[in-house]
Amino acid sequence: MMVDLLNKNVLMFAPKFFNYENIIKEEIERQGAIVHLYDERNNPTTLDKIFIRKFSFLMKKKINNFYKNVVKQECDFNPDVVFFVS
């Protein structure tokens, strides 16, 4: 199913991975959307990455705070689409 993205606001979450996140963002923008991109892993440090994999329960509060801050920052953006890439 094709979605018309012309003049749509897209809030996109994707991991940083060989610049794929920017390639996807650019294609969505080429189709006419305005895209705000966030690293779905909350820009983790090396230590954070270890904790996420081994002790995810310890990172839950940090991750929840990250998404709460995104919601606060983007409330005026009023996205039509929220897009997660995993």
VOBA-1610 file (N, C-alpha, C; in pm, whole numbers, padded with zeros to 5 digits, always signed):
BEGIN
Met+00084-00118+00000Met+00000+00000+00000Met+00089+00124+00000Met+00064+00214-00090Met+00141+00338-00101Met+00070+00448-00022Val+00148+00523+00054Val+00094+00633+00133Val+00136+00764+00069Asp+00041+00856+00053Asp+00072+00988-00002Asp+00139+01070+00107Leu+00263+01106+00088Leu+00339+01179+00188Leu+00350+01329+00160Leu+00290+01375+00054Leu+00298+01516+00018Leu+00242+01603+00130Asn+00326+01696+00177Asn+00290+01791+00284Asn+00257+01724+00417Lys+00309+01604+00441Lys+00288+01534+00567Lys+00409+01558+00658Asn+00383+01558+00788Asn+00490+01564+00889Asn+00517+01422+00935Val+00643+01380+00923Val+00681+01244+00959Val+00783+01251+01072Leu+00752+01183+01180Leu+00844+01168+01292Leu+00905+01030+01278Met+01035+01025+01255Met+01101+00898+01221Met+01204+00862+01327Phe+01201+00736+01369Phe+01299+00681+01461Phe+01370+00566+01391Ala+01503+00573+01387Ala+01580+00468+01320Ala+01718+00460+01382Pro+01776+00341+01388Pro+01913+00330+01437Pro+02010+00386+01334Lys+02121+00437+01383Lys+02227+00480+01291Lys+02297+00354+01242Phe+02293+00335+01110Phe+02345+00212+01053Phe+02388+00238+00909Phe+02516+00257+00888Phe+02574+00278+00754Phe+02501+00386+00674Asn+02450+00488+00742Asn+02382+00602+00681Asn+02246+00567+00618Tyr+02197+00444+00641Tyr+02067+00406+00586Tyr+01956+00496+00637Glu+01965+00539+00763Glu+01860+00623+00820Glu+01846+00753+00741Asn+01957+00809+00696Asn+01951+00933+00618Asn+01903+00909+00475Ile+01938+00794+00419Ile+01889+00760+00285Ile+01737+00745+00288Ile+01685+00678+00390Ile+01539+00662+00404Ile+01474+00798+00424Lys+01533+00880+00511Lys+01479+01015+00538Lys+01473+01097+00409Glu+01581+01095+00333Glu+01586+01172+00208Glu+01481+01125+00108Glu+01455+00995+00102Glu+01353+00945+00010Glu+01214+00990+00054Ile+01188+00988+00183Ile+01058+01034+00233Ile+01042+01183+00203Glu+01149+01260+00221Glu+01144+01403+00189Glu+01125+01425+00039Arg+01186+01341-00043Arg+01171+01352-00188Arg+01024+01334-00228Gln+00952+01257-00149Gln+00810+01234-00175Gln+00722+01346-00119Gly+00785+01450-00062Gly+00710+01569-00023Gly+00685+01588+00125Ala+00739+01503+00209Ala+00715+01512+00353Ala+00824+01594+00422Ile+00790+01642+00539Ile+00888+01704+00629Ile+00920+01598+00734Val+01048+01566+00749Val+01088+01455+00836Val+01176+01506+00949His+01141+01467+01072His+01227+01487+01188His+01277+01348+01229Leu+01409+01332+01228Leu+01471+01201+01250Leu+01538+01195+01386Tyr+01515+01086+01458Tyr+01581+01059+01586Tyr+01642+00921+01582Asp+01757+00906+01650Asp+01817+00774+01667Asp+01729+00697+01764Glu+01671+00586+01721Glu+01579+00512+01806Glu+01650+00452+01928Arg+01781+00451+01926Arg+01855+00399+02041Arg+01902+00510+02134Asn+01848+00630+02118Asn+01875+00738+02212Asn+02021+00781+02211Asn+02087+00777+02095Asn+02228+00817+02084Asn+02314+00755+02194Pro+02314+00624+02203Pro+02381+00560+02316Pro+02534+00569+02309Thr+02593+00579+02424Thr+02738+00567+02435Thr+02773+00419+02428Thr+02899+00388+02420Thr+02941+00248+02419Thr+02895+00177+02545Leu+02906+00244+02659Leu+02862+00185+02785Leu+02711+00162+02785Asp+02636+00258+02732Asp+02490+00242+02721Asp+02455+00120+02637Lys+02526+00101+02526Lys+02498-00013+02439Lys+02518-00145+02513Ile+02621-00152+02595Ile+02644-00273+02674Ile+02530-00294+02773Phe+02490-00187+02842Phe+02382-00198+02940Phe+02249-00234+02874Ile+02223-00178+02756Ile+02098-00209+02686Ile+02091-00358+02653Arg+02204-00413+02609Arg+02205-00555+02570Arg+02205-00649+02691Lys+02277-00612+02796Lys+02294-00703+02909Lys+02199-00675+03025Phe+02164-00549+03046Phe+02084-00510+03162Phe+01976-00410+03120Ser+01893-00451+03025Ser+01795-00359+02969Ser+01702-00300+03075Phe+01674-00376+03181Phe+01586-00326+03286Phe+01644-00203+03355Leu+01776-00188+03356Leu+01840-00071+03417Leu+01828+00053+03328Met+01811+00031+03199Met+01805+00142+03104Met+01663+00189+03078Lys+01565+00120+03132Lys+01424+00149+03102Lys+01389+00295+03131Lys+01430+00347+03246Lys+01397+00485+03282Lys+01462+00584+03185Lys+01588+00560+03150Lys+01657+00649+03056Lys+01588+00649+02921Ile+01548+00532+02874Ile+01481+00521+02745Ile+01346+00591+02749Asn+01270+00569+02857Asn+01140+00636+02871Asn+01156+00787+02874Asn+01256+00837+02944Asn+01281+00982+02949Asn+01316+01036+02810Phe+01391+00960+02733Phe+01426+01001+02597Phe+01299+01023+02515Tyr+01209+00925+02516Tyr+01087+00937+02436Tyr+00995+01046+02489Lys+00990+01066+02619Lys+00910+01176+02675Lys+00964+01311+02628Asn+01095+01325+02623Asn+01156+01450+02574Asn+01128+01471+02426Val+01129+01365+02348Val+01096+01377+02206Val+00953+01427+02190Val+00861+01371+02268Val+00721+01414+02261Val+00710+01563+02294Lys+00780+01607+02398Lys+00777+01749+02435Lys+00833+01837+02323Gln+00945+01794+02265Gln+01010+01872+02159Gln+00924+01879+02033Glu+00852+01773+02004Glu+00781+01761+01877Glu+00633+01793+01887Cys+00585+01840+02001Cys+00440+01864+02014Cys+00392+01969+01915Asp+00472+02068+01880Asp+00432+02169+01782Asp+00444+02117+01638Phe+00523+02015+01618Phe+00541+01956+01484Phe+00414+01883+01440Asn+00345+01824+01535Asn+00217+01757+01508Asn+00229+01656+01394Pro+00302+01545+01415Pro+00325+01451+01306Pro+00199+01381+01258Asp+00193+01363+01126Asp+00085+01283+01065Asp+00121+01135+01068Val+00250+01108+01064Val+00301+00970+01061Val+00416+00958+01160Val+00414+00851+01240Val+00528+00815+01324Val+00581+00685+01267Phe+00710+00687+01229Phe+00771+00577+01154Phe+00891+00525+01231Phe+00887+00395+01266Phe+00998+00331+01336Phe+01068+00233+01242Val+01200+00241+01236Val+01282+00145+01162Val+01363+00071+01266Ser+01359-00060+01261Ser+01437-00136+01360Ser+01528-00236+01291
//
